[in-house]
Amino acid sequence: MKMMKPAALAAIGVLLLAASQAFAQGPAPVETSYTLSGSGMAAGLGMGLTIIGAGIGFGRIGAAALESMARQPEVGGRVFTAMLIIAAMLEGATLASVVFLLVIGMAKASF
């Protein structure tokens, strides 16, 4: 069985210690409180996954463009233009997703 690295164990320990203090707080007044509910936690997880996916997508776009430019240098300008258009579309989708998830995560408690 593969053992975890000490840095990963330390990060998990810090997360667990920080979570216990966050859950130990008493209830705040309803009109000013934001709940630590499923929607907020799901929005945070969704934002993280969106950014990770965008990073992977940008890496793949760049790798494919550089590989095609290395194989055929004469079409480098067209490949670069297409790469920028695709990267802009990916960035727009990522930004829209993060804004949407931020709105969901910051929604006020309505109970």
FINU-846408 format. One record per residue: x, y, z of N, C-alpha, C in turn; residue in one letter. Coordinates in steps of 0.001 Angstrom, whole numbers, plus 500000, padded with zeros to 6 digits. Layout:
<atoms>
atom n.x X, n.y Y, n.z Z, ca.x X, ca.y Y, ca.z Z, c.x X, c.y Y, c.z Z, resn A
...
</atoms>
This chain:
<atoms>
atom n.x 500830, n.y 498827, n.z 500000, ca.x 500000, ca.y 500000, ca.z 500000, c.x 500884, c.y 501250, c.z 500000, resn M
atom n.x 500500, n.y 502231, n.z 499217, ca.x 501293, ca.y 503445, ca.z 499076, c.x 500991, c.y 504398, c.z 500230, resn K
atom n.x 502034, n.y 504942, n.z 500836, ca.x 501884, ca.y 505857, ca.z 501969, c.x 501729, c.y 507291, c.z 501456, resn M
atom n.x 500988, n.y 508114, n.z 502197, ca.x 500808, ca.y 509516, ca.z 501828, c.x 502045, c.y 510314, c.z 502216, resn M
atom n.x 502315, n.y 511354, n.z 501467, ca.x 503447, ca.y 512224, ca.z 501759, c.x 503154, c.y 513052, c.z 503006, resn K
atom n.x 504193, n.y 513463, n.z 503716, ca.x 503980, ca.y 514252, ca.z 504936, c.x 503250, c.y 515571, c.z 504676, resn P
atom n.x 503485, n.y 516200, n.z 503532, ca.x 502817, ca.y 517465, ca.z 503226, c.x 501312, c.y 517258, c.z 503065, resn A
atom n.x 500932, n.y 516141, n.z 502433, ca.x 499513, ca.y 515851, ca.z 502257, c.x 498856, c.y 515570, c.z 503601, resn A
atom n.x 499548, n.y 514842, n.z 504459, ca.x 499005, ca.y 514572, ca.z 505789, c.x 498865, c.y 515854, c.z 506592, resn L
atom n.x 499834, n.y 516757, n.z 506477, ca.x 499761, ca.y 518035, ca.z 507194, c.x 498589, c.y 518869, c.z 506684, resn A
atom n.x 498372, n.y 518875, n.z 505359, ca.x 497256, ca.y 519636, ca.z 504790, c.x 495917, c.y 519088, c.z 505273, resn A
atom n.x 495797, n.y 517778, n.z 505323, ca.x 494557, ca.y 517171, ca.z 505811, c.x 494357, c.y 517507, c.z 507279, resn I
atom n.x 495413, n.y 517469, n.z 508059, ca.x 495313, ca.y 517813, ca.z 509473, c.x 494878, c.y 519250, c.z 509692, resn G
atom n.x 495438, n.y 520171, n.z 508910, ca.x 495054, ca.y 521586, ca.z 509029, c.x 493587, c.y 521762, c.z 508657, resn V
atom n.x 493140, n.y 521088, n.z 507602, ca.x 491735, ca.y 521181, ca.z 507209, c.x 490814, c.y 520677, c.z 508308, resn L
atom n.x 491166, n.y 519555, n.z 508913, ca.x 490324, ca.y 519008, ca.z 509964, c.x 490296, c.y 519904, c.z 511190, resn L
atom n.x 491428, n.y 520494, n.z 511547, ca.x 491460, ca.y 521388, ca.z 512701, c.x 490685, c.y 522679, c.z 512430, resn L
atom n.x 490790, n.y 523206, n.z 511229, ca.x 490070, ca.y 524431, ca.z 510890, c.x 488565, c.y 524174, c.z 510829, resn A
atom n.x 488176, n.y 523011, n.z 510358, ca.x 486748, ca.y 522708, ca.z 510260, c.x 486115, c.y 522587, c.z 511632, resn A
atom n.x 486812, n.y 522044, n.z 512610, ca.x 486225, ca.y 521896, ca.z 513938, c.x 485933, c.y 523254, c.z 514563, resn S
atom n.x 486781, n.y 524241, n.z 514348, ca.x 486524, ca.y 525573, ca.z 514891, c.x 485400, c.y 526271, c.z 514145, resn Q
atom n.x 485258, n.y 526026, n.z 512870, ca.x 484178, ca.y 526652, ca.z 512115, c.x 482823, c.y 526103, c.z 512545, resn A
atom n.x 482759, n.y 524807, n.z 512820, ca.x 481499, ca.y 524206, ca.z 513238, c.x 481192, c.y 524486, c.z 514705, resn F
atom n.x 482142, n.y 524931, n.z 515506, ca.x 481943, ca.y 525145, ca.z 516929, c.x 481260, c.y 526465, c.z 517233, resn A
atom n.x 481119, n.y 527342, n.z 516266, ca.x 480517, ca.y 528640, ca.z 516515, c.x 479021, c.y 528492, c.z 516760, resn Q
atom n.x 478519, n.y 529399, n.z 517560, ca.x 477092, ca.y 529401, ca.z 517834, c.x 476314, c.y 529970, c.z 516661, resn G
atom n.x 474996, n.y 529807, n.z 516685, ca.x 474195, ca.y 530314, ca.z 515562, c.x 474171, c.y 531837, c.z 515541, resn P
atom n.x 474295, n.y 532402, n.z 514367, ca.x 474250, ca.y 533849, ca.z 514181, c.x 472798, c.y 534260, c.z 513913, resn A
atom n.x 472493, n.y 535536, n.z 514023, ca.x 471130, ca.y 535983, ca.z 513692, c.x 470779, c.y 535617, c.z 512253, resn P
atom n.x 469551, n.y 535253, n.z 512026, ca.x 469130, ca.y 534747, ca.z 510714, c.x 469242, c.y 535801, c.z 509632, resn V
atom n.x 468958, n.y 537070, n.z 509942, ca.x 468950, ca.y 538086, ca.z 508898, c.x 470348, c.y 538424, c.z 508364, resn E
atom n.x 471418, n.y 538079, n.z 509094, ca.x 472762, ca.y 538387, ca.z 508606, c.x 473598, c.y 537131, c.z 508392, resn T
atom n.x 473033, n.y 535957, n.z 508517, ca.x 473857, ca.y 534746, ca.z 508466, c.x 473854, c.y 534122, c.z 507081, resn S
atom n.x 474965, n.y 533556, n.z 506756, ca.x 475085, ca.y 532719, ca.z 505586, c.x 475289, c.y 531305, c.z 506104, resn Y
atom n.x 474559, n.y 530390, n.z 505586, ca.x 474620, ca.y 529048, ca.z 506137, c.x 475754, c.y 528262, c.z 505521, resn T
atom n.x 476276, n.y 527344, n.z 506301, ca.x 477254, ca.y 526396, ca.z 505787, c.x 476446, c.y 525182, c.z 505357, resn L
atom n.x 475678, n.y 525369, n.z 504307, ca.x 474754, ca.y 524335, ca.z 503869, c.x 475319, c.y 523603, c.z 502663, resn S
atom n.x 474539, n.y 522711, n.z 502152, ca.x 474971, ca.y 521937, ca.z 500991, c.x 475206, c.y 522797, c.z 499774, resn G
atom n.x 474412, n.y 523845, n.z 499597, ca.x 474583, ca.y 524672, ca.z 498398, c.x 475904, c.y 525434, c.z 498431, resn S
atom n.x 476273, n.y 525958, n.z 499597, ca.x 477542, ca.y 526685, ca.z 499693, c.x 478737, c.y 525773, c.z 499506, resn G
atom n.x 478680, n.y 524601, n.z 500125, ca.x 479792, ca.y 523660, ca.z 499984, c.x 479877, c.y 523124, c.z 498557, resn M
atom n.x 478724, n.y 522875, n.z 497943, ca.x 478720, ca.y 522401, ca.z 496560, c.x 479242, c.y 523468, c.z 495608, resn A
atom n.x 478910, n.y 524739, n.z 495891, ca.x 479411, ca.y 525817, ca.z 495047, c.x 480927, c.y 525924, c.z 495140, resn A
atom n.x 481476, n.y 525802, n.z 496342, ca.x 482928, ca.y 525836, ca.z 496497, c.x 483609, c.y 524680, c.z 495782, resn G
atom n.x 483047, n.y 523503, n.z 495918, ca.x 483597, ca.y 522336, ca.z 495226, c.x 483479, c.y 522503, c.z 493716, resn L
atom n.x 482350, n.y 523034, n.z 493266, ca.x 482158, ca.y 523263, ca.z 491834, c.x 483140, c.y 524269, c.z 491270, resn G
atom n.x 483418, n.y 525344, n.z 492056, ca.x 484402, ca.y 526329, ca.z 491597, c.x 485783, c.y 525711, c.z 491464, resn M
atom n.x 486143, n.y 524907, n.z 492439, ca.x 487440, ca.y 524242, ca.z 492373, c.x 487550, c.y 523324, c.z 491170, resn G
atom n.x 486512, n.y 522540, n.z 490931, ca.x 486524, ca.y 521635, ca.z 489777, c.x 486528, c.y 522408, c.z 488461, resn L
atom n.x 485828, n.y 523531, n.z 488428, ca.x 485821, ca.y 524354, ca.z 487213, c.x 487214, c.y 524879, c.z 486899, resn T
atom n.x 487911, n.y 525379, n.z 487901, ca.x 489248, ca.y 525926, ca.z 487686, c.x 490226, c.y 524819, c.z 487311, resn I
atom n.x 490115, n.y 523661, n.z 487956, ca.x 490988, ca.y 522534, ca.z 487603, c.x 490735, c.y 522107, c.z 486163, resn I
atom n.x 489462, n.y 522015, n.z 485792, ca.x 489127, ca.y 521640, ca.z 484409, c.x 489635, c.y 522650, c.z 483396, resn G
atom n.x 489526, n.y 523933, n.z 483734, ca.x 490028, ca.y 524966, ca.z 482820, c.x 491541, c.y 524873, c.z 482674, resn A
atom n.x 492237, n.y 524605, n.z 483769, ca.x 493692, ca.y 524452, ca.z 483693, c.x 494092, c.y 523286, c.z 482816, resn G
atom n.x 493390, n.y 522182, n.z 482961, ca.x 493670, ca.y 521017, ca.z 482111, c.x 493365, c.y 521353, c.z 480654, resn I
atom n.x 492255, n.y 522047, n.z 480420, ca.x 491893, ca.y 522420, ca.z 479052, c.x 492905, c.y 523350, c.z 478406, resn G
atom n.x 493361, n.y 524355, n.z 479160, ca.x 494367, ca.y 525271, ca.z 478618, c.x 495669, c.y 524534, c.z 478320, resn F
atom n.x 496037, n.y 523620, n.z 479182, ca.x 497247, ca.y 522832, ca.z 478943, c.x 497153, c.y 521995, c.z 477691, resn G
atom n.x 496010, n.y 521379, n.z 477495, ca.x 495833, ca.y 520550, ca.z 476294, c.x 495785, c.y 521395, c.z 475024, resn R
atom n.x 495139, n.y 522550, n.z 475096, ca.x 495094, ca.y 523440, ca.z 473926, c.x 496506, c.y 523875, c.z 473547, resn I
atom n.x 497266, n.y 524316, n.z 474544, ca.x 498634, ca.y 524769, ca.z 474276, c.x 499531, c.y 523655, c.z 473755, resn G
atom n.x 499407, n.y 522471, n.z 474337, ca.x 500238, ca.y 521349, ca.z 473902, c.x 499921, c.y 520953, c.z 472465, resn A
atom n.x 498628, n.y 520896, n.z 472149, ca.x 498248, ca.y 520512, ca.z 470785, c.x 498689, c.y 521571, c.z 469774, resn A
atom n.x 498557, n.y 522849, n.z 470141, ca.x 498963, ca.y 523909, ca.z 469219, c.x 500470, c.y 523894, c.z 468991, resn A
atom n.x 501241, n.y 523738, n.z 470058, ca.x 502694, ca.y 523706, ca.z 469893, c.x 503141, c.y 522484, c.z 469104, resn L
atom n.x 502488, n.y 521365, n.z 469327, ca.x 502852, ca.y 520157, ca.z 468571, c.x 502551, c.y 520331, c.z 467085, resn E
atom n.x 501393, n.y 520923, n.z 466776, ca.x 501067, ca.y 521108, ca.z 465356, c.x 501965, c.y 522158, c.z 464710, resn S
atom n.x 502371, n.y 523188, n.z 465458, ca.x 503299, ca.y 524183, ca.z 464914, c.x 504686, c.y 523577, c.z 464698, resn M
atom n.x 505069, n.y 522646, n.z 465560, ca.x 506371, ca.y 522009, ca.z 465391, c.x 506377, c.y 521095, c.z 464175, resn A
atom n.x 505243, n.y 520459, n.z 463903, ca.x 505169, ca.y 519565, ca.z 462741, c.x 505093, c.y 520344, c.z 461427, resn R
atom n.x 504310, n.y 521422, n.z 461425, ca.x 504151, ca.y 522227, ca.z 460223, c.x 504297, c.y 523708, c.z 460573, resn Q
atom n.x 505512, n.y 524229, n.z 460564, ca.x 505726, ca.y 525628, ca.z 460968, c.x 505034, c.y 526641, c.z 460059, resn P
atom n.x 504745, n.y 526282, n.z 458836, ca.x 504150, ca.y 527242, ca.z 457907, c.x 502691, c.y 527570, c.z 458238, resn E
atom n.x 502011, n.y 526748, n.z 459012, ca.x 500625, ca.y 527032, ca.z 459399, c.x 500541, c.y 527553, c.z 460833, resn V
atom n.x 501666, n.y 527993, n.z 461373, ca.x 501710, ca.y 528449, ca.z 462759, c.x 500776, c.y 529607, c.z 463047, resn G
atom n.x 500652, n.y 530551, n.z 462122, ca.x 499778, ca.y 531705, ca.z 462344, c.x 498319, c.y 531316, c.z 462454, resn G
atom n.x 497877, n.y 530425, n.z 461574, ca.x 496476, ca.y 529982, ca.z 461625, c.x 496203, c.y 529157, c.z 462865, resn R
atom n.x 497156, n.y 528321, n.z 463246, ca.x 496987, ca.y 527504, ca.z 464452, c.x 496928, c.y 528404, c.z 465683, resn V
atom n.x 497782, n.y 529419, n.z 465720, ca.x 497798, ca.y 530340, ca.z 466857, c.x 496480, c.y 531080, c.z 466985, resn F
atom n.x 495925, n.y 531529, n.z 465841, ca.x 494642, ca.y 532230, ca.z 465867, c.x 493533, c.y 531321, c.z 466370, resn T
atom n.x 493499, n.y 530103, n.z 465859, ca.x 492481, ca.y 529146, ca.z 466305, c.x 492648, c.y 528822, c.z 467794, resn A
atom n.x 493894, n.y 528716, n.z 468236, ca.x 494157, ca.y 528430, ca.z 469650, c.x 493646, c.y 529572, c.z 470527, resn M
atom n.x 493868, n.y 530811, n.z 470130, ca.x 493390, ca.y 531951, ca.z 470918, c.x 491870, c.y 532001, c.z 470984, resn L
atom n.x 491210, n.y 531703, n.z 469878, ca.x 489746, ca.y 531710, ca.z 469867, c.x 489204, c.y 530636, c.z 470803, resn I
atom n.x 489759, n.y 529435, n.z 470737, ca.x 489303, ca.y 528346, ca.z 471600, c.x 489601, c.y 528664, c.z 473062, resn I
atom n.x 490769, n.y 529230, n.z 473341, ca.x 491116, ca.y 529579, ca.z 474715, c.x 490194, c.y 530675, c.z 475256, resn A
atom n.x 489813, n.y 531633, n.z 474430, ca.x 488889, ca.y 532675, ca.z 474867, c.x 487517, c.y 532099, c.z 475171, resn A
atom n.x 487064, n.y 531164, n.z 474351, ca.x 485775, ca.y 530521, ca.z 474614, c.x 485824, c.y 529707, c.z 475910, resn M
atom n.x 486921, n.y 529011, n.z 476145, ca.x 487079, ca.y 528239, ca.z 477383, c.x 487120, c.y 529172, c.z 478587, resn L
atom n.x 487805, n.y 530291, n.z 478469, ca.x 487876, ca.y 531251, ca.z 479572, c.x 486504, c.y 531850, c.z 479865, resn E
atom n.x 485733, n.y 532129, n.z 478824, ca.x 484383, ca.y 532662, ca.z 479022, c.x 483483, c.y 531668, c.z 479737, resn G
atom n.x 483546, n.y 530414, n.z 479340, ca.x 482739, ca.y 529384, ca.z 480003, c.x 483172, c.y 529204, c.z 481454, resn A
atom n.x 484469, n.y 529259, n.z 481709, ca.x 484977, ca.y 529121, ca.z 483071, c.x 484523, c.y 530286, c.z 483934, resn T
atom n.x 484635, n.y 531492, n.z 483431, ca.x 484225, ca.y 532665, ca.z 484192, c.x 482724, c.y 532631, c.z 484482, resn L
atom n.x 481919, n.y 532258, n.z 483493, ca.x 480471, ca.y 532172, ca.z 483708, c.x 480142, c.y 531137, c.z 484775, resn A
atom n.x 480827, n.y 530009, n.z 484740, ca.x 480586, ca.y 528960, ca.z 485730, c.x 480965, c.y 529418, c.z 487128, resn S
atom n.x 482116, n.y 530064, n.z 487269, ca.x 482564, ca.y 530523, ca.z 488584, c.x 481627, c.y 531600, c.z 489131, resn V
atom n.x 481180, n.y 532525, n.z 488298, ca.x 480251, ca.y 533566, ca.z 488752, c.x 478923, c.y 532941, c.z 489174, resn V
atom n.x 478422, n.y 532013, n.z 488385, ca.x 477171, ca.y 531332, ca.z 488721, c.x 477293, c.y 530579, c.z 490043, resn F
atom n.x 478386, n.y 529866, n.z 490232, ca.x 478584, ca.y 529132, ca.z 491478, c.x 478791, c.y 530077, c.z 492654, resn L
atom n.x 479418, n.y 531215, n.z 492436, ca.x 479586, ca.y 532196, ca.z 493505, c.x 478235, c.y 532745, c.z 493943, resn L
atom n.x 477352, n.y 532996, n.z 492997, ca.x 476011, ca.y 533478, ca.z 493331, c.x 475253, c.y 532417, c.z 494135, resn V
atom n.x 475371, n.y 531172, n.z 493739, ca.x 474703, ca.y 530093, ca.z 494477, c.x 475289, c.y 529959, c.z 495878, resn I
atom n.x 476610, n.y 530014, n.z 495979, ca.x 477257, ca.y 529843, ca.z 497264, c.x 476998, c.y 530960, c.z 498248, resn G
atom n.x 476763, n.y 532172, n.z 497754, ca.x 476550, ca.y 533320, ca.z 498642, c.x 475080, c.y 533632, c.z 498855, resn M
atom n.x 474190, n.y 532766, n.z 498404, ca.x 472756, ca.y 533000, ca.z 498589, c.x 472422, c.y 533033, c.z 500068, resn A
atom n.x 471609, n.y 533971, n.z 500468, ca.x 471250, ca.y 534127, ca.z 501880, c.x 470338, c.y 532997, c.z 502315, resn K
atom n.x 470434, n.y 532670, n.z 503565, ca.x 469542, ca.y 531663, ca.z 504138, c.x 468125, c.y 532198, c.z 504133, resn A
atom n.x 467185, n.y 531397, n.z 503716, ca.x 465800, ca.y 531876, ca.z 503610, c.x 464859, c.y 531149, c.z 504558, resn S
atom n.x 465379, n.y 530663, n.z 505671, ca.x 464478, ca.y 529981, ca.z 506591, c.x 464282, c.y 530741, c.z 507867, resn F
</atoms>
